[in-house]
Amino acid sequence: MASQNKRGKHAVSTNAERDYLLGTNDEELHRLQAQHNTWRAETTDLWNRVGFRAGQTILDLGCGPGSTSLELAERVGTGGRVLAVDGSKKFADILRYRATSAGMTQIEVVVADVRNLDLPVASIDAAFSRWLLCFIEEPQKVIEQVARTLKKGGRLLVMDYCAYGAFVAQIQYPHLRRVLQAVHRSFGDGLEIGDKLPQLMERCGLAVVEVIPIDGIARPGNRIWCWIEDFLRMYLPELVARGALREEDCAAHWEEWQTNARDPQANISSPSMTGVIGVKV
């Protein structure tokens, strides 16, 4: 996060990349693509509800290595524009390479802190954010920035976690519940952000027009089971290293997890998420 975009206008906060708790290594790149594949259908449904379409200028906030940016670029076509913003220079470089390889000149990649966007007022038609605000300590500041850049009638779509504490409380497997409690604590209030989004949007001059619940059931080997497993394999060692989770609790979880993976009747609800659509009035 210490670079500029090709126009040299966007200074980058040194804290921006550290906000992302999961890092930017190759293992996380693989996990992010698998995560995108897992929730592609739900994401596309939200885009259809919002009305993302050809010719629009769409801001893709926290774009990461660009899986959503590339698909948004297909949707807006050569007559539209996708402004892809992320705090990681590594992710931005990957997206630039992917866009160039695909011949998608309608994608512009910006390395910037999403809390301090330097974009013209009323310059974009729509904005999209997925699993971004849960990592941000000042989510309202991000929404204020987006609201300022939206044209009148422009729409902001946010897809993120909500009611994570209630989700954890419902988990029937004791060792899984313990590690998820540690995950919840490590994110602070971030995993409850979906519950707060309608109020935050309205404070920033956006009228909330729709709130869509997003969930699913994880069964051994299905897409949601693998998504949860990938995340825990990536993140639990970090919690152990920080002293936020004991090694014996982590080991007990994986023993319990493998036992359940062999049980065709095992099932886990996915973490609760929500899609919230706000319109600039």
Long-range contacts (C-beta under 8 A, 24 or more apart in sequence): 1-87, 1-88, 1-89, 1-111, 1-113, 2-89, 3-89, 3-92, 3-111, 4-111, 5-108, 5-109, 5-110, 5-111, 5-112, 6-108, 9-118, 10-110, 10-111, 10-112, 10-117, 10-118, 11-112, 11-116, 11-118, 12-87, 12-89, 12-111, 12-112, 12-113, 13-87, 13-113, 13-115, 13-116, 15-113, 16-87, 16-112, 16-113, 16-114, 16-115, 17-87, 17-88, 17-89, 19-87, 19-135, 19-136, 19-137, 20-87, 20-88, 20-135, 21-135, 21-186, 21-187, 21-235, 21-238, 22-234, 22-235, 22-238, 24-88, 24-90, 24-91, 27-234, 28-234, 29-65, 29-94, 31-230, 31-231, 31-234, 32-64, 32-65, 32-67, 33-65, 33-67, 34-226, 34-227, 34-230, 35-227, 35-230, 35-231, 36-67, 36-68, 37-223, 38-223, 38-224, 38-226, 38-227, 39-214, 39-227, 40-71, 42-159, 42-214, 42-275, 43-68, 43-130, 43-159, 44-71, 46-157, 46-159, 46-212, 46-275, 46-277, 47-72, 47-75, 47-128, 47-157, 49-210, 49-212, 49-275, 49-277, 50-126, 50-128, 50-155, 50-157, 50-277, 51-126, 51-155, 52-76, 52-126, 52-128, 54-79, 54-80, 55-79, 55-80, 56-80, 56-81, 56-125, 56-126, 57-81, 57-82, 57-83, 57-123, 57-124, 57-125, 57-126, 58-82, 58-83, 58-124, 58-125, 58-126, 58-127, 58-128, 59-83, 59-85, 59-119, 59-124, 59-126, 59-127, 59-128, 59-146, 59-149, 60-84, 60-85, 60-127, 60-128, 61-85, 61-114, 61-127, 61-128, 61-129, 61-132, 61-142, 61-146, 62-86, 62-87, 62-114, 62-129, 62-130, 62-131, 62-132, 62-135, 63-91, 63-95, 63-109, 64-88, 64-91, 64-95, 65-91, 65-94, 65-95, 65-98, 66-91, 66-94, 66-95, 66-98, 66-99, 66-107, 66-109, 68-128, 68-130, 69-95, 69-99, 69-107, 69-109, 70-95, 70-98, 70-99, 70-102, 70-104, 70-107, 72-128, 73-99, 73-102, 73-104, 73-106, 73-107, 74-104, 76-106, 77-106, 78-105, 78-106, 79-106, 80-106, 81-106, 81-107, 81-108, 82-106, 82-107, 82-108, 83-108, 83-110, 83-119, 83-124, 84-108, 84-109, 84-110, 85-109, 85-110, 85-111, 85-112, 85-114, 85-117, 86-110, 86-111, 86-112, 87-111, 87-112, 87-113, 87-114, 114-142, 114-145, 115-141, 115-142, 115-145, 116-145, 117-145, 117-146, 117-149, 119-145, 119-148, 119-149, 120-149, 121-148, 121-149, 122-149, 122-150, 122-151, 122-152, 122-154, 123-149, 123-151, 124-149, 124-150, 124-151, 124-154, 125-150, 125-151, 125-154, 125-155, 126-150, 126-154, 126-155, 126-156, 126-157, 127-154, 127-155, 127-156, 127-157, 128-156, 128-157, 128-158, 128-159, 129-156, 129-157, 129-158, 129-159, 129-160, 130-158, 130-159, 130-160, 131-159, 131-160, 131-161, 132-158, 132-160, 133-158, 133-160, 133-190, 133-193, 133-197, 134-160, 134-161, 134-187, 134-190, 134-191, 134-193, 135-187, 135-190, 136-190, 137-188, 139-193, 139-196, 139-200, 140-200, 140-203, 140-204, 143-200, 143-201, 143-203, 143-204, 143-206, 144-204, 146-204, 147-201, 147-204, 147-205, 147-206, 147-280, 150-206, 150-280, 151-280, 152-280, 152-281, 153-279, 153-280, 154-279, 154-280, 155-277, 155-278, 155-279, 155-280, 156-201, 156-206, 156-277, 156-278, 156-279, 156-280, 157-275, 157-276, 157-277, 158-194, 158-197, 158-275, 158-276, 158-278, 159-214, 159-273, 159-274, 159-275, 160-193, 160-194, 160-197, 160-273, 160-274, 161-190, 161-191, 161-192, 161-193, 161-194, 161-271, 161-272, 161-273, 162-191, 162-192, 162-193, 162-194, 162-195, 162-197, 162-272, 162-273, 162-274, 163-192, 163-194, 163-195, 163-272, 164-191, 164-192, 164-271, 164-272, 165-191, 165-192, 166-272, 167-269, 167-271, 167-272, 170-269, 171-268, 173-256, 173-257, 173-260, 173-268, 174-256, 175-249, 175-252, 175-253, 175-255, 175-256, 175-257, 176-253, 176-256, 176-257, 176-268, 178-249, 178-252, 178-253, 179-232, 179-236, 179-239, 179-245, 179-249, 179-250, 179-253, 182-239, 182-244, 182-245, 182-249, 183-235, 183-239, 185-244, 186-239, 186-242, 186-244, 191-271, 194-272, 194-273, 194-274, 194-276, 195-274, 197-274, 197-276, 198-276, 198-278, 201-276, 201-278, 202-278, 204-278, 205-280, 205-281, 206-278, 206-279, 206-280, 206-281, 207-278, 207-279, 207-281, 208-276, 208-277, 208-278, 209-277, 209-278, 209-279, 210-275, 210-276, 210-277, 211-274, 211-275, 211-276, 211-277, 212-274, 212-275, 212-276, 212-277, 213-272, 213-273, 213-274, 214-272, 214-273, 214-274, 214-275, 215-269, 215-270, 215-272, 215-273, 216-269, 216-270, 217-267, 217-268, 217-269, 217-270, 218-267, 218-268, 218-269, 218-270, 219-264, 219-266, 219-267, 220-260, 220-261, 220-262, 220-263, 220-264, 220-266, 221-261, 224-268, 224-270, 225-261, 225-268, 227-270, 228-268, 228-270, 228-271, 229-257, 232-257
